[in-house]
């Protein structure tokens, strides 16, 4: 998880160059750096509170150049949101995929999330989705679909890990992996909200540990 302890902007992979370049794209411009800076700006002030001019200032591009590379603000935000989902879900899957006992795997997943939530400089910024996308879902279908798909993916990843634990005898046969997955996901969401609200990382880690104790109370060796 070391890579997730770095500034979140370092997570972005190099974009594929297979597709055609948009018209007006500056030939030497680093689109990954621009996307990183745009994401940082959205993360600080939200989607509605971030103007295209503000994004342009953060990226060092003129609004016409920004539009030529990424399209309008909405398109740019959706790209930032998709990239966030890609990286945050990869962090969770990496934590859950190892050959660790169930409780350790869950704590690794929460620690990876905390590394992202506390990756900004200064105060914790929490989860990009919770902090910027949730407020838009009532009116914006594309953002709502992205959020819903990401939440389903988190639930599915936790459920798969609980089913594996059940197969390995770590969970009781009558445990409900789908219900446990909802609890595990809910713990991640509350950690994200509390991080945004200013809770200390150590406090949130302890909250996660207590939640894991409750979730793992369904272990096969529990009394």
C-alpha positions as CSV (number, residue, x, y, z in Angstrom):
1,X,0.0,0.0,0.0
2,X,3.0,2.3,0.0
3,X,1.9,3.9,-3.3
4,X,-1.4,5.0,-1.7
5,X,0.5,6.8,1.1
6,X,1.7,9.4,-1.5
7,X,-0.2,12.4,-2.7
8,X,-3.3,11.1,-4.5
9,X,-2.2,12.8,-7.6
10,X,0.7,10.3,-8.0
11,X,-1.8,7.5,-8.5
12,X,-2.8,8.4,-12.0
13,X,-1.6,6.0,-14.7
14,X,-0.4,7.3,-18.0
15,X,-3.4,7.7,-20.3
16,X,-3.5,5.6,-23.4
17,X,-2.4,7.4,-26.6
18,X,-4.3,5.0,-28.8
19,X,-7.2,7.4,-29.3
20,X,-7.0,10.5,-31.5
21,X,-5.9,13.7,-29.9
22,X,-8.5,16.4,-29.6
23,X,-8.2,19.5,-31.8
24,X,-6.2,22.3,-30.2
25,X,-4.3,20.1,-27.8
26,X,-0.9,21.6,-26.9
27,X,1.6,19.2,-28.3
28,X,3.9,19.1,-25.2
29,X,1.2,19.3,-22.6
30,X,1.1,16.7,-19.8
31,X,-2.6,15.8,-19.5
32,X,-2.0,13.6,-16.5
33,X,-0.6,16.5,-14.6
34,X,-3.6,18.6,-15.6
35,X,-6.0,15.9,-14.5
36,X,-4.2,15.7,-11.2
37,X,-4.4,19.4,-10.6
38,X,-8.0,19.5,-11.7
39,X,-8.9,16.7,-9.3
40,X,-7.1,18.5,-6.4
41,X,-9.2,21.6,-7.2
42,X,-12.5,19.7,-7.3
43,X,-11.6,17.9,-4.1
44,X,-11.1,21.2,-2.3
45,X,-14.1,23.1,-3.5
46,X,-16.5,20.5,-4.9
47,X,-18.0,20.3,-8.4
48,X,-20.5,23.1,-8.2
49,X,-18.1,25.4,-6.3
50,X,-15.3,25.0,-8.9
51,X,-15.5,27.1,-12.1
52,X,-13.7,26.2,-15.3
53,X,-11.6,29.4,-14.8
54,X,-10.5,28.1,-11.4
55,X,-9.5,24.7,-12.9
56,X,-7.7,26.6,-15.7
57,X,-5.7,28.6,-13.2
58,X,-4.8,25.4,-11.2
59,X,-3.7,23.6,-14.3
60,X,-1.9,26.5,-15.9
61,X,-3.9,26.2,-19.0
62,X,-6.2,28.7,-20.7
63,X,-9.9,27.8,-20.7
64,X,-9.9,27.2,-24.5
65,X,-6.9,24.9,-24.2
66,X,-8.5,23.1,-21.2
67,X,-11.6,22.7,-23.3
68,X,-9.7,21.3,-26.2
69,X,-7.9,18.7,-24.1
70,X,-10.7,17.6,-21.8
71,X,-14.0,19.1,-23.0
72,X,-16.2,21.1,-20.6
73,X,-16.1,21.1,-16.8
74,X,-18.6,18.3,-16.5
75,X,-16.6,16.0,-18.8
76,X,-13.4,16.8,-16.9
77,X,-15.0,16.1,-13.6
78,X,-16.4,12.8,-14.7
79,X,-12.9,11.8,-15.9
80,X,-11.5,12.8,-12.5
81,X,-14.3,10.8,-10.7
82,X,-13.7,7.7,-12.9
83,X,-10.0,7.9,-12.2
84,X,-10.7,8.2,-8.4
85,X,-12.9,5.1,-8.5
86,X,-10.3,3.2,-10.5
87,X,-7.5,3.9,-7.9
88,X,-9.6,3.6,-4.8
89,X,-11.2,0.3,-5.8
90,X,-7.7,-1.0,-6.8
91,X,-6.5,-0.2,-3.3
92,X,-9.3,-2.1,-1.7
93,X,-8.9,-5.1,-4.0
94,X,-5.2,-5.2,-3.3
95,X,-5.8,-5.3,0.4
96,X,-8.5,-7.9,0.2
97,X,-6.6,-10.2,-2.2
98,X,-3.7,-11.1,0.0
99,X,-3.5,-14.3,2.0
100,X,-4.2,-12.6,5.3
101,X,-6.7,-13.6,7.9
102,X,-10.0,-11.9,7.4
103,X,-9.7,-9.3,10.1
104,X,-6.2,-8.3,8.9
105,X,-7.4,-8.0,5.3
106,X,-10.3,-5.8,6.3
107,X,-7.9,-3.5,8.3
108,X,-5.6,-3.3,5.3
109,X,-8.5,-2.2,3.2
110,X,-9.5,0.5,5.7
111,X,-5.9,1.6,6.1
112,X,-5.6,2.0,2.3
113,X,-8.7,4.1,2.3
114,X,-7.3,6.3,5.1
115,X,-4.1,6.8,3.2
116,X,-6.2,8.3,0.4
117,X,-8.4,10.3,2.7
118,X,-5.3,11.8,4.4
119,X,-3.3,12.2,1.2
120,X,-3.8,15.9,0.9
121,X,-1.5,18.6,2.3
122,X,-2.9,20.2,5.4
123,X,-6.3,19.1,6.7
124,X,-7.8,15.7,5.7
125,X,-9.9,15.9,2.6
126,X,-11.7,12.6,3.0
127,X,-13.2,10.7,0.0
128,X,-13.4,12.4,-3.4
129,X,-16.8,10.7,-4.0
130,X,-18.3,11.7,-0.6
131,X,-16.9,15.2,-0.7
132,X,-17.7,16.2,-4.2
133,X,-20.1,13.7,-6.0
134,X,-22.8,12.8,-3.5
135,X,-24.1,16.4,-3.4
136,X,-24.6,16.2,-7.2
137,X,-26.4,12.9,-7.6
138,X,-29.9,14.2,-7.2
139,X,-29.7,16.4,-10.3
140,X,-26.9,14.8,-12.4
141,X,-27.6,11.4,-14.0
142,X,-24.0,10.8,-15.1
143,X,-22.6,11.5,-11.7
144,X,-25.3,9.5,-10.0
145,X,-24.6,6.5,-12.3
146,X,-20.9,6.7,-11.5
147,X,-21.5,6.8,-7.7
148,X,-24.0,4.0,-7.8
149,X,-21.7,1.8,-9.9
150,X,-18.7,2.5,-7.6
151,X,-20.7,1.6,-4.5
152,X,-21.9,-1.6,-6.1
153,X,-18.3,-2.5,-6.8
154,X,-17.2,-1.9,-3.2
155,X,-20.0,-4.1,-1.9
156,X,-19.1,-6.8,-4.4
157,X,-15.5,-6.8,-3.5
158,X,-16.2,-7.1,0.2
159,X,-18.8,-9.8,-0.4
160,X,-16.4,-11.8,-2.5
161,X,-13.8,-11.7,0.4
162,X,-16.5,-12.8,2.9
163,X,-17.5,-15.7,0.7
164,X,-13.9,-16.7,0.4
165,X,-13.5,-16.5,4.2
166,X,-16.6,-18.7,4.5
167,X,-15.2,-21.3,2.1
168,X,-11.9,-21.3,4.1
169,X,-13.8,-21.8,7.4
170,X,-13.1,-18.3,8.7
171,X,-16.8,-17.5,8.8
172,X,-19.7,-19.6,10.1
173,X,-21.6,-21.4,7.4
174,X,-24.8,-19.5,8.3
175,X,-23.1,-16.1,8.0
176,X,-24.5,-13.7,5.4
177,X,-21.7,-12.5,3.2
178,X,-23.9,-9.9,1.4
179,X,-25.1,-8.4,4.7
180,X,-21.5,-8.3,6.1
181,X,-20.4,-6.6,2.9
182,X,-22.9,-3.8,3.5
183,X,-21.6,-3.4,7.0
184,X,-18.0,-3.3,5.8
185,X,-18.9,-0.8,3.1
186,X,-20.8,1.4,5.5
187,X,-17.8,1.5,7.8
188,X,-15.7,2.8,4.9
189,X,-18.3,5.5,4.1
190,X,-18.5,6.7,7.7
191,X,-14.7,6.9,7.9
192,X,-14.7,9.0,4.8
193,X,-17.3,11.4,6.2
194,X,-15.6,11.7,9.5
195,X,-12.2,12.3,7.9
196,X,-13.8,15.2,5.9
197,X,-15.2,16.5,9.2
198,X,-11.8,16.7,10.8
199,X,-11.5,13.4,12.8
200,X,-7.9,12.3,13.4
201,X,-6.5,9.4,11.4
202,X,-5.7,7.4,14.6
203,X,-9.3,7.9,15.8
204,X,-10.7,6.6,12.5
205,X,-8.3,3.6,12.5
206,X,-9.6,2.7,15.9
207,X,-13.2,3.1,14.7
208,X,-12.4,0.7,11.8
209,X,-10.8,-1.8,14.2
210,X,-13.9,-1.8,16.4
211,X,-16.1,-2.3,13.3
212,X,-13.9,-5.2,12.2
213,X,-14.3,-6.8,15.6
214,X,-18.1,-6.7,15.2
215,X,-18.1,-7.9,11.6
216,X,-15.7,-10.8,12.5
217,X,-17.9,-11.8,15.4
218,X,-19.4,-14.2,12.8
219,X,-16.0,-16.0,12.6
220,X,-16.2,-19.8,12.8
221,X,-14.1,-19.8,16.0
222,X,-16.1,-17.1,17.7
223,X,-17.9,-18.1,20.9
